[in-house]
Amino acid sequence: MIEQFDYVVVGGGSAGAAVAARLSEDPDVTVCLLEAGPSDVDDKAILELNRWMELLESGYDWDYLVEPQEQGNSFMRHARARVLGGCSSHNSCIAFWAPAEDLNEWEASGLPGWGAKDIFPLYKRLETNDGPGDHHGRNGPVTIRSVPPRDPSGVALLEACEQAGIPRTEFNSGRTVTHGANWFQINAREDGTRSSSSVSYLHPIMGRRPNLDVRTDVRARRVAFDGTRAVGVDYLCPDQIHSRQIRARREVVLSTGAIDTPKLLMLSGIGPAEHLRETGVDVLVDSPGVGSNLQDHPEGVIGWDAKQPMVTDSTQWWEIGIFTTTEDGLDRPDLMFHYGSVPFDMHTARHGYPTTENGFCLTPNVTRSRSIGTVRLRTPDFRDKPAVDPRYFTDPHDVRVMTHGIKLAREIVSQPAMRDWAGAELHPGHDVRTDDEIADYLRKTHNTVYHPAASVPMGTGASAPLDARLRVKGVQGLRVADASAMPFLVAVNPNITTMAIGEKCADMLTEDAH
């Protein structure tokens, strides 16, 4: 027998968990949530936030290696979560409201309902936030709190920022920070448990709502169509042998993330027609924008040996953010740093740069990268990893911003407040001084903040795969709700915005069903 539900949501990650939970609030609506990875319930390796770096390249990580990069680091790999909660169960939990200017730019591009006036209320709805201000939510599912100032090196770093002319500035105040620094807000509970989308949206209701069926360890093969109407999903059972089809009476929602959502669409016949034919996939809809607009926050690193013992416990080891602009007149920051109370030699050690087990680092990242990449199929086999080509640093803007970041990091750490903490600069080291030398170092050693997005963007043009209501153009009954739907990647860590996309998708599905 083929099972039927009103909605089938593919992917139990940052947005998908929100979609399924909100839709199932109506007891007359049935929802099936399919997740390729295992459950995170009672799994301390996932739930304890301060262990997040253990998850990189683990069994919970799809671990997508990038294609050889002409300008960037070809050893780079994209950690994509294979577990309930998606990347909110896998990455760190830095919680940011997106700049109003980003959201208003989305709306101005022809996407009504996506401006700050529409999305800020969704942030308020989803959060229980300890920050000041009437704009914050106090009873939403996602716990957001300010990192306590328990790291003495971090305390000194914020003093050094002030000495360098970067003021202490409240985050998530409703006003965009273009020049300021502070402890992050994080989506984590007081006991150190992640407030991931699964913990926040699903754990309280799993097994308690008869109209919600959460299935883990089931991997989607393709979307099933009747003509051009999505009618369900074919998936591989946990035994890795048998496949089943599950039907959706109303709609199918894809929430498998910025790499796997374009992959699943292409496997289902929706994508650039020439590429699909070359790969051996029958074309249902020629949608050239699927997988053609991949964006990311590339991240450099500069690290120091510490003169004193660093902290041995932390909320998540990355606890401070610094924003600034590299040119006059910007209404949003184009440069952001994360401060890590740990060494970060993932890509420097292979090039012979010295390292330490007692150090700290700053990681300048480009908030609005102009380098655009692609996601493509390798074969028509759903089990094969896609070809991910971020095309890092193919636009010179990006390396210019990050080079500025290395110089500014040195200026901050040279301030008197860091005198008792900053030992030798380990990488790139003081012999790397000129712009060309810094740029060469960055191209070899950069990482990512693990923020792929915009690979199946909403838009009004013919090349945009989605309309403003997250509907896949050219078919019926199919929507996308995850970071791939962003017209462009927001200037901050995007996880909370991805949850808000899930909230909004559920609202629109409910509205359009009546």
C-alpha positions as CSV (number, residue, x, y, z in Angstrom):
1,M,0.0,0.0,0.0
2,I,1.1,3.5,-0.8
3,E,0.7,5.7,2.3
4,Q,-0.8,9.2,1.9
5,F,-0.4,12.4,4.0
6,D,-1.5,15.9,3.3
7,Y,2.1,17.1,3.3
8,V,5.4,15.4,2.8
9,V,8.4,17.4,4.0
10,V,11.8,16.1,2.8
11,G,14.6,17.0,5.2
12,G,14.3,17.5,9.0
13,G,16.8,20.3,9.2
14,S,16.8,23.9,10.2
15,A,13.7,24.8,8.0
16,G,12.1,21.4,7.5
17,A,11.6,20.8,11.3
18,A,9.8,24.2,11.5
19,V,7.6,23.5,8.5
20,A,6.5,20.1,9.8
21,A,6.0,21.3,13.4
22,R,3.9,24.3,12.4
23,L,1.8,22.4,9.8
24,S,1.0,19.7,12.3
25,E,-0.4,22.2,14.8
26,D,-3.6,21.7,12.9
27,P,-4.9,18.3,14.1
28,D,-6.9,18.0,10.8
29,V,-3.6,18.1,8.7
30,T,-1.4,15.1,8.4
31,V,2.4,15.5,7.9
32,C,5.2,13.1,7.1
33,L,8.8,14.3,7.7
34,L,11.5,12.3,6.0
35,E,15.1,12.7,7.2
36,A,18.1,10.9,5.6
37,G,20.1,10.8,8.9
38,P,19.5,9.4,12.3
39,S,17.5,10.9,15.1
40,D,19.3,13.2,17.6
41,V,17.1,12.3,20.5
42,D,19.3,11.4,23.5
43,D,22.5,11.6,21.4
44,K,25.0,13.6,23.5
45,A,27.4,13.9,20.6
46,I,24.9,16.0,18.8
47,L,23.1,17.7,21.7
48,E,26.1,19.0,23.6
49,L,27.0,22.2,21.7
50,N,30.6,22.4,22.9
51,R,31.3,19.2,21.1
52,W,30.3,20.5,17.7
53,M,33.8,20.5,16.1
54,E,33.9,16.7,16.7
55,L,31.2,16.3,14.1
56,L,33.2,17.6,11.2
57,E,34.0,14.7,8.8
58,S,32.1,12.4,11.2
59,G,29.4,9.9,10.4
60,Y,26.9,12.7,10.8
61,D,28.5,14.7,8.0
62,W,27.8,14.3,4.2
63,D,31.3,15.8,3.9
64,Y,31.1,17.3,0.4
65,L,34.6,17.9,-1.1
66,V,34.7,20.8,-3.5
67,E,35.7,20.6,-7.1
68,P,39.3,21.8,-7.8
69,Q,39.4,25.5,-7.3
70,E,41.1,27.8,-9.8
71,Q,41.6,30.6,-7.2
72,G,40.7,29.0,-3.9
73,N,41.5,26.1,-1.6
74,S,40.8,22.8,-3.4
75,F,41.1,20.9,-0.1
76,M,38.0,22.7,1.2
77,R,35.0,20.5,2.1
78,H,31.4,21.5,3.0
79,A,30.1,20.0,6.1
80,R,26.4,19.2,5.6
81,A,24.6,17.5,8.4
82,R,23.2,14.0,8.2
83,V,21.0,14.1,11.3
84,L,17.7,15.3,12.5
85,G,18.0,19.1,13.0
86,G,20.3,19.4,10.0
87,C,23.1,21.9,10.3
88,S,21.5,23.4,13.4
89,S,22.5,20.0,15.0
90,H,25.9,20.1,13.5
91,N,27.5,23.5,13.1
92,S,28.0,26.0,15.9
93,C,24.8,27.9,17.1
94,I,25.5,31.6,16.3
95,A,22.1,33.3,16.3
96,F,21.5,36.4,14.2
97,W,18.6,38.3,12.9
98,A,19.5,39.2,9.3
99,P,20.1,42.9,8.5
100,A,16.8,44.7,7.6
101,E,18.6,46.0,4.6
102,D,19.2,42.5,3.2
103,L,15.6,41.5,3.7
104,N,14.3,44.7,2.2
105,E,16.6,44.1,-0.8
106,W,14.9,40.7,-1.2
107,E,11.5,42.4,-1.2
108,A,12.6,45.2,-3.5
109,S,13.8,42.7,-6.1
110,G,10.2,41.7,-6.6
111,L,9.5,39.3,-3.7
112,P,6.6,40.7,-1.7
113,G,6.3,39.4,1.9
114,W,10.1,39.0,2.4
115,G,11.0,42.5,3.8
116,A,12.1,43.1,7.3
117,K,8.5,44.1,8.3
118,D,7.5,40.6,7.4
119,I,10.5,38.5,8.6
120,F,11.3,40.3,11.9
121,P,7.9,39.2,13.4
122,L,8.9,35.6,12.5
123,Y,12.1,35.9,14.4
124,K,10.1,37.2,17.3
125,R,7.7,34.3,17.0
126,L,10.3,31.6,16.9
127,E,12.6,32.8,19.7
128,T,12.7,33.0,23.5
129,N,15.5,35.6,23.7
130,D,17.2,37.0,26.8
131,G,18.2,40.2,25.0
132,P,16.7,43.6,25.8
133,G,13.9,45.2,23.8
134,D,10.2,44.8,23.0
135,H,11.1,43.5,19.5
136,H,12.3,40.2,21.0
137,G,10.2,37.1,21.5
138,R,9.9,35.6,25.0
139,N,8.0,32.4,24.4
140,G,9.0,30.9,21.1
141,P,10.4,27.4,20.6
142,V,14.1,28.5,20.0
143,T,16.1,29.5,23.1
144,I,18.4,32.4,22.2
145,R,20.8,33.8,24.8
146,S,23.8,36.0,25.1
147,V,27.2,34.2,25.6
148,P,28.4,34.9,29.1
149,P,31.8,36.7,29.4
150,R,33.7,33.7,30.9
151,D,36.7,33.6,28.5
152,P,39.4,36.1,29.8
153,S,41.1,36.1,26.4
154,G,37.8,37.1,24.8
155,V,37.2,39.8,27.4
156,A,40.6,41.2,26.5
157,L,39.9,40.9,22.8
158,L,36.8,43.1,23.1
159,E,38.8,45.6,25.1
160,A,41.3,45.6,22.2
161,C,38.6,46.1,19.7
162,E,37.6,49.3,21.6
163,Q,41.2,50.4,21.7
164,A,41.3,49.9,17.9
165,G,38.2,52.0,17.4
166,I,35.6,49.2,17.1
167,P,32.9,49.8,19.8
168,R,31.1,47.3,21.9
169,T,27.7,47.0,20.2
170,E,24.5,45.1,21.0
171,F,23.7,42.3,18.5
172,N,20.1,41.5,17.4
173,S,19.0,44.9,18.6
174,G,16.9,45.5,15.4
175,R,19.6,47.9,14.0
176,T,22.2,46.7,11.6
177,V,25.8,46.6,13.1
178,T,28.2,47.9,10.5
179,H,31.0,48.6,12.9
180,G,31.0,46.9,16.3
181,A,31.9,43.8,18.3
182,N,30.4,41.7,21.1
183,W,29.8,38.3,22.5
184,F,27.5,36.3,20.2
185,Q,23.9,35.4,20.9
186,I,23.6,31.6,20.5
187,N,20.6,29.3,20.2
188,A,21.5,27.0,23.1
189,R,20.0,26.3,26.5
190,E,21.6,27.2,29.8
191,D,22.8,23.6,30.3
192,G,24.7,23.6,27.0
193,T,22.1,21.7,25.0
194,R,21.7,23.0,21.5
195,S,18.4,24.8,20.8
196,S,18.5,23.3,17.3
197,S,15.4,23.1,15.1
198,S,15.0,19.5,16.1
199,V,15.3,20.2,19.8
200,S,13.1,23.3,19.6
201,Y,10.4,22.2,17.2
202,L,10.3,18.4,17.1
203,H,11.4,16.9,20.4
204,P,8.4,18.4,22.4
205,I,5.9,16.9,19.9
206,M,7.5,13.7,18.5
207,G,5.3,10.7,19.5
208,R,2.7,13.1,20.9
209,R,0.9,14.3,17.7
210,P,-0.8,11.4,15.9
211,N,-0.9,13.6,12.7
212,L,2.9,13.9,12.5
213,D,5.1,11.0,11.3
214,V,8.8,11.6,11.6
215,R,10.9,9.0,9.8
216,T,14.7,9.0,10.1
217,D,17.3,7.1,8.1
218,V,15.2,7.3,5.0
219,R,16.9,8.9,1.9
220,A,14.9,10.6,-0.8
221,R,15.5,9.3,-4.3
222,R,13.4,11.7,-6.3
223,V,10.1,13.6,-6.3
224,A,7.2,11.7,-7.9
225,F,5.1,13.5,-10.4
226,D,1.8,12.9,-12.2
227,G,2.4,15.0,-15.3
228,T,3.7,18.3,-13.8
229,R,2.1,17.9,-10.4
230,A,4.2,16.7,-7.5
231,V,2.3,13.8,-5.9
232,G,4.9,12.3,-3.5
233,V,8.5,11.2,-2.9
234,D,10.3,8.0,-3.6
235,Y,12.7,7.1,-0.8
236,L,15.2,4.4,0.2
237,C,14.3,2.5,3.3
238,P,16.7,2.2,6.3
239,D,17.7,-1.3,5.1
240,Q,19.4,0.4,2.1
241,I,17.7,-2.2,-0.2
242,H,14.0,-1.4,-0.6
243,S,12.4,1.7,-1.9
244,R,8.9,3.1,-1.1
245,Q,6.8,5.9,-2.4
246,I,4.9,8.2,0.0
247,R,2.1,10.4,-1.4
248,A,1.2,14.0,-0.7
249,R,-2.4,14.9,-1.1
250,R,-1.6,18.6,-1.0
251,E,2.1,19.5,-1.4
252,V,5.7,18.3,-1.2
253,V,8.2,20.5,0.5
254,L,12.0,20.1,-0.1
255,S,14.1,21.2,2.9
256,T,17.3,19.3,2.2
257,G,19.7,22.3,2.2
258,A,21.6,24.4,-0.3
259,I,23.5,21.4,-1.8
260,D,21.0,18.6,-1.6
261,T,17.9,20.5,-2.6
262,P,19.3,21.4,-6.1
263,K,20.6,17.9,-6.4
264,L,17.1,16.4,-5.6
265,L,15.4,18.8,-8.0
266,M,17.8,17.8,-10.8
267,L,17.3,14.1,-10.0
268,S,13.6,14.8,-10.4
269,G,14.0,16.4,-13.8
270,I,14.0,20.0,-12.8
271,G,17.2,21.9,-13.7
272,P,19.4,23.1,-16.5
273,A,18.1,21.0,-19.4
274,E,21.5,20.5,-21.1
275,H,23.1,19.3,-17.9
276,L,20.3,16.9,-17.1
277,R,20.5,15.4,-20.6
278,E,24.2,15.0,-20.4
279,T,23.8,13.3,-17.0
280,G,21.1,11.0,-18.3
281,V,18.1,12.5,-16.4
282,D,14.8,13.0,-18.3
283,V,13.9,16.7,-18.4
284,L,10.6,17.7,-16.8
285,V,11.3,21.4,-16.5
286,D,14.2,23.4,-18.0
287,S,15.1,25.5,-15.0
288,P,18.6,26.9,-15.6
289,G,18.8,28.6,-12.1
290,V,18.7,25.3,-10.2
291,G,22.2,24.9,-8.7
292,S,23.6,27.8,-10.6
293,N,23.7,30.5,-7.9
294,L,25.6,28.9,-5.0
295,Q,26.8,31.5,-2.5
296,D,28.8,31.1,0.7
297,H,30.8,33.0,3.4
298,P,34.4,32.2,2.7
299,E,36.6,32.5,5.8
300,G,40.3,33.1,6.3
301,V,42.2,32.5,9.5
302,I,45.0,34.2,11.4
303,G,46.2,32.5,14.6
304,W,48.4,33.2,17.6
305,D,50.1,31.2,20.3
306,A,48.7,32.2,23.7
307,K,51.0,33.4,26.5
308,Q,48.5,32.1,29.1
309,P,46.4,29.0,29.4
310,M,43.3,29.3,27.3
311,V,39.9,28.3,28.6
312,T,39.2,24.6,28.9
313,D,35.5,24.9,28.7
314,S,33.2,27.0,26.5
315,T,29.7,27.3,25.2
316,Q,30.9,26.5,21.7
317,W,34.6,27.8,21.5
318,W,33.6,30.5,19.0
319,E,31.9,33.2,21.1
320,I,32.7,36.7,19.7
321,G,31.8,38.5,16.5
322,I,33.3,41.6,15.0
323,F,31.7,43.5,12.1
324,T,33.1,46.4,10.0
325,T,33.2,47.8,6.5
326,T,36.2,48.0,4.2
327,E,34.9,51.1,2.3
328,D,32.9,54.2,3.0
329,G,29.2,54.5,2.6
330,L,28.1,50.9,3.1
331,D,24.8,50.3,4.9
332,R,25.8,46.7,5.8
333,P,29.1,45.2,7.0
334,D,31.1,43.6,4.3
335,L,33.6,42.0,6.7
336,M,32.9,39.8,9.8
337,F,35.2,38.0,12.2
338,H,34.6,35.1,14.4
339,Y,36.9,34.8,17.4
340,G,37.9,31.2,18.4
341,S,39.4,30.3,21.7
342,V,41.0,27.3,20.0
343,P,43.7,26.9,17.4
344,F,42.2,26.4,13.9
345,D,44.8,24.8,11.7
346,M,42.5,22.7,9.5
347,H,44.0,24.2,6.4
348,T,47.2,25.7,7.5
349,A,49.1,22.7,8.9
350,R,49.3,21.0,5.5
351,H,51.2,24.0,4.2
352,G,53.8,23.8,7.0
353,Y,52.6,26.7,9.1
354,P,53.3,26.2,12.8
355,T,50.5,25.3,15.1
356,T,49.7,25.0,18.8
357,E,47.3,23.4,21.2
358,N,47.0,26.6,23.3
359,G,46.1,29.4,21.1
360,F,43.4,31.6,19.6
361,C,42.4,32.9,16.2
362,L,40.4,35.4,14.3
363,T,38.6,34.3,11.1
364,P,37.8,37.2,8.7
365,N,34.9,36.2,6.4
366,V,33.3,38.0,3.4
367,T,29.7,38.7,4.3
368,R,28.5,39.4,0.7
369,S,30.8,37.3,-1.5
370,R,30.6,38.1,-5.2
371,S,32.0,34.7,-6.3
372,I,29.1,32.5,-7.5
373,G,29.4,28.7,-7.7
374,T,27.4,25.8,-8.9
375,V,25.9,22.4,-7.7
376,R,25.7,19.8,-10.4
377,L,25.0,16.1,-10.7
378,R,27.8,13.6,-11.3
379,T,25.5,10.8,-12.3
380,P,21.8,9.9,-12.2
381,D,22.4,7.8,-9.1
382,F,20.9,9.5,-6.0
383,R,23.5,7.9,-3.8
384,D,26.4,9.7,-5.6
385,K,27.6,13.0,-4.1
386,P,27.0,16.1,-6.2
387,A,29.7,18.2,-7.8
388,V,30.0,21.3,-5.6
389,D,32.1,24.1,-7.1
390,P,31.9,27.3,-5.0
391,R,34.4,29.0,-7.4
392,Y,36.0,30.8,-4.4
393,F,37.8,34.1,-5.0
394,T,36.9,34.2,-8.7
395,D,35.7,37.7,-8.0
396,P,38.6,39.9,-6.8
397,H,36.3,41.7,-4.3
398,D,36.3,38.7,-2.0
399,V,40.1,38.4,-1.6
400,R,40.4,42.2,-1.2
401,V,37.9,42.2,1.7
402,M,39.5,39.2,3.4
403,T,43.0,40.7,3.0
404,H,41.8,43.8,4.7
405,G,40.5,41.5,7.5
406,I,44.0,39.9,8.1
407,K,45.5,43.4,8.5
408,L,42.7,44.5,10.8
409,A,43.0,41.4,12.9
410,R,46.7,42.2,13.4
411,E,45.8,45.8,14.4
412,I,43.3,44.6,17.0
413,V,45.6,42.0,18.5
414,S,48.5,44.5,18.7
415,Q,46.5,46.6,21.1
416,P,47.6,46.9,24.8
417,A,44.6,44.8,26.0
418,M,46.0,41.7,24.3
419,R,49.6,42.2,25.4
420,D,49.3,39.5,28.1
421,W,47.6,37.0,25.7
422,A,49.1,37.3,22.2
423,G,52.3,35.4,21.7
424,A,53.8,34.5,18.3
425,E,51.6,34.9,15.2
426,L,51.6,31.3,13.9
427,H,49.8,31.7,10.6
428,P,50.3,33.4,8.2
429,G,53.2,34.8,10.3
430,H,55.0,38.2,10.3
431,D,56.9,37.5,7.2
432,V,53.6,37.6,5.2
433,R,53.1,41.3,4.8
434,T,52.2,42.6,1.3
435,D,48.7,42.3,-0.1
436,D,49.9,39.8,-2.7
437,E,51.6,37.6,0.0
438,I,48.4,37.7,2.2
439,A,46.2,36.9,-0.8
440,D,48.4,33.9,-1.7
441,Y,48.2,32.6,1.8
442,L,44.4,33.1,1.9
443,R,43.8,31.3,-1.4
444,K,45.7,28.3,-0.1
445,T,44.4,28.1,3.5
446,H,40.9,29.6,3.6
447,N,37.9,27.6,4.9
448,T,34.2,28.3,4.9
449,V,31.8,29.3,7.6
450,Y,29.6,26.4,6.3
451,H,26.9,28.8,5.0
452,P,26.1,27.6,1.4
453,A,22.9,29.3,0.2
454,A,20.9,30.7,-2.7
455,S,21.4,27.7,-5.0
456,V,17.6,27.5,-5.8
457,P,16.7,31.2,-5.4
458,M,13.4,33.0,-5.3
459,G,13.1,35.6,-8.0
460,T,11.0,37.2,-10.7
461,G,13.3,36.4,-13.7
462,A,13.1,33.4,-15.9
463,S,16.2,31.9,-14.5
464,A,15.0,32.0,-10.9
465,P,13.6,28.5,-10.0
466,L,11.2,29.7,-7.2
467,D,8.5,32.4,-7.0
468,A,7.9,34.6,-3.9
469,R,5.8,31.9,-2.3
470,L,8.6,29.3,-2.5
471,R,6.8,27.4,-5.3
472,V,8.9,25.6,-7.9
473,K,8.1,27.2,-11.2
474,G,6.9,25.0,-14.0
475,V,5.3,22.4,-11.7
476,Q,2.5,22.3,-9.1
477,G,2.4,21.1,-5.5
478,L,6.2,21.5,-4.9
479,R,7.9,24.1,-2.7
480,V,11.4,24.7,-1.3
481,A,12.0,25.8,2.2
482,D,15.7,26.1,3.2
483,A,18.7,28.4,2.7
484,S,18.8,27.5,-1.0
485,A,15.7,29.6,-1.5
486,M,17.4,32.9,-0.4
487,P,17.8,35.3,-3.4
488,F,21.3,36.0,-1.9
489,L,23.0,35.0,1.3
490,V,22.4,37.3,4.2
491,A,25.4,39.1,5.7
492,V,25.3,37.2,9.0
493,N,25.2,33.6,10.1
494,P,22.0,32.4,8.4
495,N,20.6,29.6,10.6
496,I,17.9,31.6,12.4
497,T,16.8,33.1,9.0
498,T,16.6,29.6,7.6
499,M,14.3,28.6,10.5
500,A,12.2,31.8,9.7
501,I,12.0,30.6,6.1
502,G,10.5,27.4,7.5
503,E,8.0,29.4,9.6
504,K,7.0,31.4,6.6
505,C,6.6,28.4,4.3
506,A,4.2,26.8,6.8
507,D,2.2,30.0,6.9
508,M,2.0,30.2,3.1
509,L,1.0,26.5,2.8
510,T,-1.8,27.0,5.3
511,E,-2.9,30.2,3.6
512,D,-2.9,28.6,0.1
513,A,-4.8,25.5,1.3
514,H,-7.9,27.6,2.2
